[in-house]
Amino acid sequence: LLLHHNQPPKGAADADAAEKQAAARKTAFLKAAQTGALIEARQLAAHHPSLLAARSTTKGYTAMHYAAMAGALPVLDWLAQQGLSPDVMSAPADGSEPSTPLQVAQQYSREAAATRLRVLSEAQAFLAGATGVGVDDAERLCAAARAGSTAAVSVLLRRHPELAQSDAIARPSGALIAAARGGHVGVLRELLEHGAAEVRPADGEPTALHAALATGSGDAANLLVQLENARGPLDVGHDSAPPLLPAS
């Protein structure tokens, strides 16, 4: 029997191979984020969820940092949906100053990514407080509309665009009416751009324009009047469009 003293035990060899495979997967995942390869990143994370916590060896960058570096907006959105914080700090191995994904985006002049990261950060802060047993994204959308959180509404609609086209959106307690009543023009624009204009209230229930007029929300009413004029006859019980209100 010949003994090969220069070969490691089988268990150690297997562990070394597994470690190399894990390192290769981490590199592939971070590279996918850096190159905006969303499909590849999703596939890797689906098989190895721990990759979402991966960091580079030297700078301690997360996938969020690399997506910010690349200006890869779809990857940023997806990472946020997976629970990664847009404000996560890097962890440099050399003890240098850590940085956020926003700072990385600014360093590489990725203005669109910087803007998206600000929105994601604001939305995350709002949605963190809109939690509870039985609270779903439809209810969070209504809460965000009432509060005038355009960022939270934007993030929720990118995640679930169908919410803007549900019958619930135009109910008296729905997000569209809440935004109109509160004069939240930014929220209204997000809802309308995602198809809320196609949803009509039930007979006898107020329209978004009615809600804006009732509370004197001039900017919101003007936006809705302009939309209705572009679409055709108003559905607010008038034969013609009401005069534009002074901006509030």
Salt bridges, closest charged atoms under 4 A:
ASP14 OD2 - LYS10 NZ 3.08
ASP16 OD2 - LYS20 NZ 3.49
ASP77 OD2 - ARG116 NH1 2.64
ASP77 OD2 - ARG158 NE 3.22
ASP137 OD1 - ARG140 NH1 2.93
ASP137 OD2 - ARG159 NH1 3.57
ASP137 OD2 - HIS160 NE2 2.86
GLU162 OE2 - HIS160 ND1 3.44
GLU190 OE1 - HIS194 ND1 3.97
GLU198 OE2 - ARG231 NH1 3.05
GLU228 OE2 - ARG200 NH1 3.17
GLU228 OE1 - ARG231 NE 3.93
